[in-house]
Structure formats: structure tokens, C-alpha cells
């Protein structure tokens, strides 16, 4: 039976497309991808600059869990996760956790990977981390090919991926060359699978970091079908930058699959800057869905309100000792200013300029806090993980639950 979460979509906007004749009576397999935006853990990796990225607060992780529960995919790909442990911790927050969590390390300089969460059986996972692409580069975030078996003898290949971002690397303006090499490399991987006799349908899904008409993604759209191509243009977007809505997250497929419906799942209260892409594929026979139930002890540990270390905003030594840890910080707002670009806000918490804590409010969260300029001179108690930005401690505010006026 379908979970009751299938009908719980009040917190996300959804648009359904391509209802095939007789499809409502058929079974379906729900596949989704979701860039969860910097899902980092609370531990410093000495080999990566992870201390420069804010881990998500417990409040943010709970919102992520609620969104994932509402999507209720059979197979879910997550982008921008730091490791298996942080994904397993998120999985424990779900009302309906996944039986399978798979994360293989990639080559990314920041240490972000792609994850697979599945309710259907997984046979094997194949990495392409060390594959050399055109121009001598490698995949930044390895498109691991997971072989699933939703029904005995009937398999599905799923490859979560996160192509190179639009940053300039030397002479490679906006990473077009690197991203193009990754796209061609993915096609080569599929060609090799087909040449080796692998006939199962192939689904490529994730953050491709470019639009459907881009030159860098042309090799992919020449080979794969776009599962969301029939979604109305005004709904077909997954990311907004500088006021421009665009689709950079996709579910693409090749082989014997038909789309029953597709949509973009968005939530104004979301904990990510991306929308999830959700696709129901027609599937012959009811898929085998594996149950998963974490122990009550684990649920209590993850879900209970934690007792946090209490720190004064001017105590630089204490802030440094609790780097990446979730803490409670108190102090007076000394300064409030909008950033010169991007629409973000910075607030200085504490009376000592050289040792005070910066509160960073990203543009997508500013409206949740009302008029931030009125906070100057007020005493606050804030909660969240400490991270380091340009050598100084910061705490990111995205939820009203993180702030208490003292």
C-alpha cells in the first residue's frame, strides 16, 4: 500500500503531468532528487575545509526531514551531503526512514557527495571516482551507478550526480569545459554498460548545474529523455538566483520507462535553496519495499531537544573550542548591515569588535525574521552550529526557532 505521506502535500506545491491512458490503475515507482544544500556534520574533517561551511542546525534538519517525508519517494538521491553518517542521522529523523542508505566518497574539494536512499533492494554500487575525463580531469562528484532490484529479476540502474558548478577555474569560464567533460563521461559510462550487455533502464538524477539549452549538458539531452519536459514552463524550475527561476535539477532516463507524472516539490519554509524533482515511473508489478524502523532510543536521541553548551558572544576562545558544534550564544547586537550584494544580512553579536560573533542571515531566510534593522541594541540568545568564515566565527540564522530575545 502507498504511505499516507503520498497524500500529504500541503506543504509543497505540486504539478502533475503526462497521465497516460490507464496509468492510474498501474503500479508506479517514485524516484526523486533533492539538493539539500550543505548537509554537513558537526565534526572537523582535517583533509577538507569543512569548517568554512555551516552545518545545518537541528531546526533545519527537522524541516528537511518533513519535506523528505512529504515527497515519500521509493528511491531518493540527495546532493551536497558530507558523508554517510550525516545522511544516516537525517534518515533517523524521518517519520518513515529508508531501509538503505548508500554514500560513496567523491573527489569534491569541499567534501560533498551524493547519497542514495532506497526502499527497494540494492544489489551493488559502482564508483567512477578515478575515471579520467577529457582534458585530464575527473568527476568532481562521482556519478555512482546503483543497481536496484524493485522486483525479482527486474532491475533499475540509478545514478545520482552533481555536476561541476558555474565557477571559473583558470581558463575554464563558469566551469563549462569541466561540466561538459563530466556530461560526456556519463554518456561513456552508459555506453560501456550497454556494450557489456546491461539492458536495465538507466536513471540519471541530481543537480546538473546548468539549463536544458546549455552547451555543457547537450551530450546528456542528446542521449537521455527528460522526465519533466511536459511540466508547464511556469512550474519547471528548481533554483532561483538573482531573481531568475531556472531548472538545474533533473531526472533523466534511458530505456524502457514511461513517466506517469512529474512535479517540482517546493516549500516556502524549506531548508534548501533547491526544489526537489519528483517523478512517478509506470512500473509493472508492485515493487518490493523494504521496511525500516530505527530503535526508540535512536529516535529519542535525534529528536529530543538537546542540552547545548552556553557561550557568551565575546568569548572567542569558547567559540573556537566549539567549532562546528551546535551551541547557545548570548549577547547584544552591536551592528546590523545588509551585504553589498546578494540580499544577505550580517549582525555582530557582542560588545568586543575583534572577538564578537557574526550572525549570518541568508537572503532566502531574511523575511522570516521581520525588520532585522530593529535588532540593533537588543539582547539575544541564539542557537546553531559555529563555523568559520574568513577566519572569524559565524552562526547562520535561518529559523525563528533559533532566536530568543533576552
LUMDOZA-464947 format. One line per 4 residues: number of its first residue (from 1); their letters; for each residue y, x negated, z negated of C-alpha. Coordinates in Angstrom, 1 decimal, always signed. Example, Ala and Ser with C-alpha at 12.3 -4.5 7.8 and 13.67 -1.06 7.14 Angstrom:
residues 2
1 = AS = -4.5:-12.3:-7.8 ~ -1.1:-13.7:-7.1;
***
This chain:
residues 406
1 = XXXX = +0.0:+0.0:+0.0 ~ +3.6:-1.0:+0.5 ~ +5.5:-2.1:-2.5 ~ +8.2:+0.3:-3.8;
5 = XXXX = +10.6:-2.5:-3.1 ~ +10.3:-1.7:+0.6 ~ +12.5:+1.4:+0.0 ~ +14.8:-0.3:-2.4;
9 = XXXX = +17.6:-1.5:-0.1 ~ +20.7:+0.0:-1.7 ~ +22.0:-3.5:-2.4 ~ +21.6:-4.7:+1.2;
13 = XXXX = +22.8:-3.4:+4.5 ~ +20.0:-3.0:+7.0 ~ +19.8:-2.1:+10.6 ~ +16.5:-1.3:+12.3;
17 = XXXX = +15.8:-1.9:+16.0 ~ +13.1:-1.6:+18.7 ~ +10.9:+1.1:+17.3 ~ +8.0:+1.0:+19.7;
21 = XXXX = +6.1:+4.2:+20.6 ~ +3.5:+5.0:+18.0 ~ +4.6:+2.0:+15.9 ~ +5.2:+4.0:+12.7;
25 = XXXX = +1.5:+4.6:+12.4 ~ +0.6:+0.9:+12.9 ~ +0.4:-1.7:+10.3 ~ +3.1:-4.4:+10.1;
29 = XXXX = +3.6:-7.9:+8.7 ~ +7.1:-8.6:+7.3 ~ +8.5:-12.1:+8.0 ~ +11.9:-13.2:+6.7;
33 = XXXX = +14.0:-16.3:+6.4 ~ +16.8:-16.9:+3.9 ~ +19.1:-19.9:+3.4 ~ +19.6:-19.7:-0.4;
37 = XXXX = +22.4:-22.2:-0.4 ~ +21.8:-25.3:-2.5 ~ +18.9:-24.2:-4.7 ~ +18.9:-27.4:-6.8;
41 = XXXX = +17.1:-28.1:-10.1 ~ +18.6:-29.4:-13.4 ~ +17.2:-32.9:-13.1 ~ +18.8:-36.0:-11.5;
45 = XXXX = +16.8:-37.5:-8.6 ~ +17.6:-41.2:-8.7 ~ +16.9:-41.5:-5.0 ~ +19.2:-38.7:-3.8;
49 = XXXX = +22.9:-37.8:-4.5 ~ +21.9:-34.5:-6.1 ~ +24.3:-34.9:-9.0 ~ +27.1:-34.1:-6.5;
53 = XXXX = +25.7:-30.6:-5.9 ~ +25.9:-27.9:-8.4 ~ +22.6:-26.4:-9.4 ~ +22.6:-22.6:-9.4;
57 = XXXX = +23.3:-21.0:-12.7 ~ +20.7:-18.7:-14.3 ~ +23.0:-15.8:-13.4 ~ +22.9:-16.9:-9.7;
61 = XXXX = +19.2:-17.4:-9.7 ~ +18.6:-13.9:-11.1 ~ +20.7:-12.5:-8.2 ~ +18.7:-14.5:-5.7;
65 = XXXX = +15.5:-13.0:-7.2 ~ +16.8:-9.5:-7.0 ~ +17.7:-10.0:-3.3 ~ +14.3:-11.5:-2.5;
69 = XXXX = +12.6:-8.7:-4.3 ~ +14.5:-6.1:-2.3 ~ +13.5:-7.8:+1.0 ~ +9.9:-7.8:-0.1;
73 = XXXX = +8.6:-10.0:+2.8 ~ +4.9:-10.9:+3.2 ~ +6.0:-14.3:+4.5 ~ +9.3:-15.7:+3.4;
77 = XXXX = +10.9:-19.0:+4.5 ~ +13.7:-20.5:+2.3 ~ +16.1:-23.1:+3.4 ~ +18.1:-25.5:+1.2;
81 = XXXX = +15.7:-25.9:-1.7 ~ +15.4:-29.2:-3.5 ~ +11.7:-29.2:-4.3 ~ +8.6:-27.2:-5.2;
85 = XXXX = +9.4:-26.9:-8.9 ~ +12.8:-25.2:-8.3 ~ +11.1:-22.7:-5.9 ~ +8.3:-22.0:-8.4;
89 = XXXX = +10.9:-21.4:-11.1 ~ +12.7:-18.9:-8.8 ~ +9.3:-17.3:-8.0 ~ +8.7:-16.7:-11.7;
93 = XXXX = +11.9:-14.7:-11.8 ~ +10.7:-12.2:-9.2 ~ +9.5:-8.8:-10.1 ~ +6.8:-9.3:-7.6;
97 = XXXX = +6.1:-13.1:-7.4 ~ +4.4:-14.7:-4.4 ~ +0.8:-16.0:-4.7 ~ +1.6:-19.1:-2.5;
101 = XXXX = +4.5:-21.5:-2.8 ~ +4.5:-24.4:-0.5 ~ +7.2:-27.1:-0.2 ~ +6.7:-30.5:+1.6;
105 = XXXX = +9.3:-33.2:+1.3 ~ +11.6:-33.9:+4.3 ~ +13.9:-36.7:+5.4 ~ +17.2:-35.0:+4.4;
109 = XXXX = +19.7:-37.3:+2.8 ~ +20.7:-34.7:+0.2 ~ +17.1:-34.0:-0.6 ~ +17.0:-30.4:+0.6;
113 = XXXX = +13.8:-29.0:+2.1 ~ +12.3:-25.7:+3.5 ~ +9.9:-23.7:+1.5 ~ +7.2:-21.1:+2.4;
117 = XXXX = +6.4:-18.2:+0.1 ~ +3.4:-16.1:+1.2 ~ +1.4:-13.1:+0.1 ~ -1.2:-13.7:+2.8;
121 = XXXX = -3.7:-16.6:+2.7 ~ -2.7:-20.1:+3.8 ~ -5.2:-22.3:+5.5 ~ -3.3:-25.5:+6.0;
125 = XXXX = +0.2:-27.0:+6.3 ~ +1.1:-29.8:+8.8 ~ +4.1:-32.0:+8.4 ~ +6.0:-33.7:+11.2;
129 = XXXX = +8.3:-35.7:+9.0 ~ +7.6:-39.0:+10.6 ~ +7.7:-37.8:+14.2 ~ +10.2:-39.9:+16.3;
133 = XXXX = +12.5:-37.7:+18.4 ~ +14.5:-38.6:+21.4 ~ +17.2:-41.1:+20.6 ~ +15.0:-42.6:+17.8;
137 = XXXX = +16.0:-40.0:+15.1 ~ +13.6:-37.9:+13.0 ~ +13.7:-34.3:+11.9 ~ +16.2:-34.0:+9.1;
141 = XXXX = +14.4:-31.1:+7.5 ~ +10.8:-31.3:+8.7 ~ +9.5:-28.1:+10.5 ~ +6.2:-27.9:+8.7;
145 = XXXX = +3.7:-25.7:+10.6 ~ +1.8:-23.4:+8.2 ~ -1.4:-21.8:+9.4 ~ -1.7:-18.4:+7.8;
149 = XXXX = -4.7:-16.0:+8.0 ~ -3.4:-12.5:+7.3 ~ -6.8:-11.1:+8.3 ~ -10.2:-12.8:+8.5;
153 = XXXX = -10.3:-14.6:+11.8 ~ -6.7:-13.6:+12.8 ~ -4.2:-16.3:+12.2 ~ -0.4:-16.9:+12.5;
157 = XXXX = +1.5:-20.1:+12.7 ~ +4.8:-20.1:+10.8 ~ +7.3:-23.0:+10.9 ~ +10.3:-22.8:+8.5;
161 = XXXX = +13.1:-25.0:+9.8 ~ +16.6:-26.1:+9.1 ~ +18.2:-28.0:+12.0 ~ +21.0:-30.6:+11.6;
165 = XXXX = +24.4:-29.2:+10.6 ~ +27.6:-29.4:+12.6 ~ +28.7:-32.6:+11.1 ~ +29.8:-35.5:+13.2;
169 = XXXX = +27.5:-38.6:+12.9 ~ +29.1:-41.6:+14.6 ~ +29.4:-40.7:+18.3 ~ +27.4:-37.6:+17.9;
173 = XXXX = +30.2:-35.0:+17.6 ~ +29.1:-32.0:+15.4 ~ +25.6:-33.3:+15.4 ~ +24.9:-31.8:+18.9;
177 = XXXX = +22.7:-34.7:+20.0 ~ +20.6:-34.8:+16.8 ~ +20.2:-31.0:+16.8 ~ +19.2:-31.0:+20.5;
181 = XXXX = +16.6:-33.6:+19.9 ~ +15.2:-31.5:+17.0 ~ +15.0:-28.5:+19.2 ~ +13.2:-30.4:+22.0;
185 = XXXX = +10.9:-31.9:+19.3 ~ +9.9:-28.4:+18.1 ~ +9.0:-27.4:+21.6 ~ +6.9:-30.5:+22.0;
189 = XXXX = +5.1:-29.7:+18.7 ~ +4.2:-26.2:+20.1 ~ +3.2:-27.7:+23.5 ~ +0.8:-30.0:+21.7;
193 = XXXX = -0.7:-27.2:+19.7 ~ -1.3:-25.1:+22.8 ~ -2.7:-28.1:+24.7 ~ -5.1:-28.6:+21.7;
197 = XXXX = -6.4:-25.1:+22.1 ~ -4.4:-23.4:+19.3 ~ -3.7:-19.8:+20.6 ~ -2.4:-18.1:+17.5;
201 = XXXX = +1.1:-16.6:+17.6 ~ +3.9:-19.0:+16.5 ~ +6.9:-18.0:+14.5 ~ +9.9:-20.4:+14.1;
205 = XXXX = +12.4:-19.2:+11.5 ~ +15.3:-20.5:+9.5 ~ +18.8:-21.9:+9.8 ~ +19.3:-23.4:+13.2;
209 = XXXX = +23.0:-24.2:+12.6 ~ +24.2:-23.0:+16.0 ~ +24.7:-19.9:+18.1 ~ +22.4:-18.4:+20.7;
213 = XXXX = +24.6:-19.6:+23.6 ~ +24.8:-23.2:+22.4 ~ +23.6:-26.1:+24.4 ~ +21.8:-27.6:+21.5;
217 = XXXX = +19.5:-24.6:+21.0 ~ +18.9:-24.0:+24.7 ~ +15.3:-25.5:+24.6 ~ +14.3:-23.1:+21.9;
221 = XXXX = +15.7:-20.0:+23.5 ~ +14.0:-21.0:+26.8 ~ +10.6:-21.1:+25.1 ~ +10.8:-18.5:+22.3;
225 = XXXX = +11.7:-14.8:+22.0 ~ +14.5:-13.9:+19.6 ~ +13.2:-11.2:+17.3 ~ +16.8:-9.9:+16.5;
229 = XXXX = +18.0:-9.8:+20.1 ~ +18.2:-5.9:+20.1 ~ +20.2:-5.8:+16.8 ~ +23.7:-4.3:+17.7;
233 = XXXX = +26.3:-7.1:+18.1 ~ +28.4:-6.0:+15.2 ~ +25.4:-6.4:+12.8 ~ +23.9:-9.5:+14.3;
237 = XXXX = +25.4:-12.2:+12.1 ~ +24.1:-14.2:+9.2 ~ +27.0:-16.5:+8.3 ~ +30.8:-16.3:+8.1;
241 = XXXX = +33.0:-19.3:+8.5 ~ +36.8:-19.3:+8.6 ~ +36.7:-15.5:+9.2 ~ +34.3:-15.8:+12.1;
245 = XXXX = +31.0:-14.0:+11.8 ~ +28.1:-15.6:+13.7 ~ +24.4:-15.8:+13.8 ~ +22.9:-19.2:+13.0;
249 = XXXX = +19.7:-18.0:+11.2 ~ +16.9:-16.7:+13.3 ~ +13.3:-15.5:+13.6 ~ +11.9:-16.7:+17.0;
253 = XXXX = +8.4:-16.2:+18.2 ~ +6.0:-17.1:+20.9 ~ +2.6:-15.5:+21.6 ~ +1.0:-12.1:+21.1;
257 = XXXX = +3.5:-10.4:+18.8 ~ +5.7:-7.3:+19.0 ~ +8.7:-6.6:+16.9 ~ +8.6:-3.2:+15.1;
261 = XXXX = +12.0:-3.6:+13.5 ~ +14.5:-6.3:+12.6 ~ +17.6:-6.5:+10.5 ~ +20.0:-8.7:+8.6;
265 = XXXX = +20.0:-8.2:+4.9 ~ +23.3:-8.7:+3.2 ~ +24.7:-8.1:-0.2 ~ +28.4:-8.4:-1.3;
269 = XXXX = +27.1:-9.6:-4.7 ~ +24.7:-12.2:-3.1 ~ +24.1:-15.7:-4.4 ~ +24.1:-17.3:-1.0;
273 = XXXX = +26.6:-17.7:+1.9 ~ +23.9:-16.7:+4.4 ~ +22.3:-13.3:+5.1 ~ +18.5:-13.1:+5.3;
277 = XXXX = +16.9:-12.2:+8.6 ~ +14.0:-9.7:+8.2 ~ +11.5:-8.9:+10.9 ~ +8.6:-6.5:+10.8;
281 = XXXX = +5.9:-7.5:+13.4 ~ +3.4:-5.0:+14.5 ~ +0.0:-6.1:+13.1 ~ -3.4:-4.8:+13.9;
285 = XXXX = -5.2:-4.0:+10.7 ~ -3.9:-4.1:+7.1 ~ -3.0:-7.7:+6.2 ~ -4.8:-9.2:+3.2;
289 = XXXX = -2.1:-9.5:+0.5 ~ -2.8:-11.8:-2.4 ~ -1.7:-10.7:-5.9 ~ +0.2:-12.9:-8.2;
293 = XXXX = +1.2:-12.3:-11.8 ~ +2.8:-15.1:-14.0 ~ +2.0:-15.1:-17.6 ~ +4.2:-13.1:-20.1;
297 = XXXX = +5.1:-16.5:-21.7 ~ +6.4:-17.9:-18.5 ~ +8.4:-14.7:-17.8 ~ +9.9:-14.8:-21.2;
301 = XXXX = +10.9:-18.5:-20.8 ~ +12.5:-17.9:-17.4 ~ +14.1:-14.6:-18.1 ~ +15.3:-14.8:-21.6;
305 = XXXX = +18.9:-15.6:-22.4 ~ +18.9:-19.3:-23.2 ~ +20.5:-21.1:-26.1 ~ +22.9:-23.5:-24.4;
309 = XXXX = +24.5:-26.7:-25.7 ~ +28.1:-26.1:-26.7 ~ +30.7:-28.6:-25.4 ~ +34.4:-29.0:-25.6;
313 = XXXX = +36.1:-29.3:-22.2 ~ +37.8:-32.5:-23.2 ~ +34.6:-34.2:-24.3 ~ +33.9:-36.3:-21.3;
317 = XXXX = +31.0:-38.2:-22.9 ~ +29.2:-35.0:-23.7 ~ +29.8:-33.6:-20.2 ~ +28.3:-36.8:-18.7;
321 = XXXX = +25.3:-36.6:-21.0 ~ +24.5:-33.0:-19.8 ~ +24.9:-33.7:-16.1 ~ +23.1:-31.0:-14.1;
325 = XXXX = +22.2:-29.1:-17.3 ~ +23.3:-25.6:-18.0 ~ +25.9:-25.7:-20.9 ~ +28.5:-23.6:-22.6;
329 = XXXX = +32.0:-25.2:-22.4 ~ +35.1:-24.0:-24.2 ~ +38.8:-25.0:-23.6 ~ +42.2:-23.9:-22.5;
333 = XXXX = +43.1:-23.5:-18.8 ~ +45.7:-26.1:-18.2 ~ +46.2:-25.7:-14.4 ~ +45.2:-23.3:-11.6;
337 = XXXX = +45.6:-24.0:-8.0 ~ +44.2:-22.9:-4.6 ~ +42.8:-25.6:-2.4 ~ +44.8:-26.6:+0.7;
341 = XXXX = +42.1:-25.2:+2.9 ~ +39.0:-23.1:+2.6 ~ +40.4:-20.5:+0.2 ~ +38.7:-22.0:-2.9;
345 = XXXX = +40.3:-22.4:-6.4 ~ +40.3:-25.2:-8.9 ~ +41.0:-24.7:-12.5 ~ +41.5:-27.5:-15.0;
349 = XXXX = +39.9:-26.7:-18.4 ~ +41.1:-28.8:-21.3 ~ +44.3:-30.5:-22.6 ~ +43.5:-34.0:-21.5;
353 = XXXX = +44.0:-34.6:-17.8 ~ +41.7:-37.6:-17.5 ~ +38.8:-36.1:-19.2 ~ +39.1:-32.3:-18.6;
357 = XXXX = +36.5:-30.2:-16.8 ~ +37.3:-28.8:-13.3 ~ +36.2:-25.2:-12.8 ~ +35.5:-24.7:-9.1;
361 = XXXX = +35.5:-21.1:-7.7 ~ +34.3:-21.0:-4.1 ~ +36.1:-18.7:-1.7 ~ +33.3:-16.1:-1.5;
365 = XXXX = +33.5:-15.6:-5.3 ~ +37.2:-15.5:-5.8 ~ +37.6:-11.8:-5.5 ~ +35.1:-11.2:-8.3;
369 = XXXX = +37.5:-12.7:-10.9 ~ +40.7:-10.9:-10.1 ~ +44.0:-12.9:-10.2 ~ +43.0:-16.4:-11.2;
373 = XXXX = +46.6:-17.5:-11.5 ~ +46.9:-15.4:-14.6 ~ +44.3:-17.5:-16.4 ~ +46.7:-20.4:-17.0;
377 = XXXX = +47.1:-21.0:-20.7 ~ +44.1:-18.8:-21.7 ~ +41.2:-20.0:-23.8 ~ +37.8:-19.6:-22.0;
381 = XXXX = +34.2:-20.1:-22.7 ~ +32.3:-20.7:-19.5 ~ +28.6:-21.3:-18.8 ~ +26.8:-23.0:-15.9;
385 = XXXX = +25.4:-26.4:-14.8 ~ +27.6:-29.5:-14.8 ~ +27.7:-31.5:-11.6 ~ +29.9:-34.4:-10.4;
389 = XXXX = +32.5:-34.2:-7.6 ~ +34.3:-37.4:-6.6 ~ +33.3:-39.0:-9.9 ~ +34.6:-36.1:-12.1;
393 = XXXX = +32.7:-33.4:-13.9 ~ +32.8:-29.9:-12.4 ~ +31.3:-26.5:-13.2 ~ +31.1:-23.9:-10.5;
397 = XXXX = +32.0:-20.3:-11.3 ~ +30.5:-17.6:-9.1 ~ +29.7:-14.7:-11.6 ~ +31.8:-12.9:-14.1;
401 = XXXX = +28.9:-13.2:-16.5 ~ +29.7:-16.9:-16.7 ~ +33.2:-16.4:-18.3 ~ +34.2:-15.2:-21.7;
405 = XX = +37.9:-15.1:-22.9 ~ +38.1:-16.6:-26.3;
***
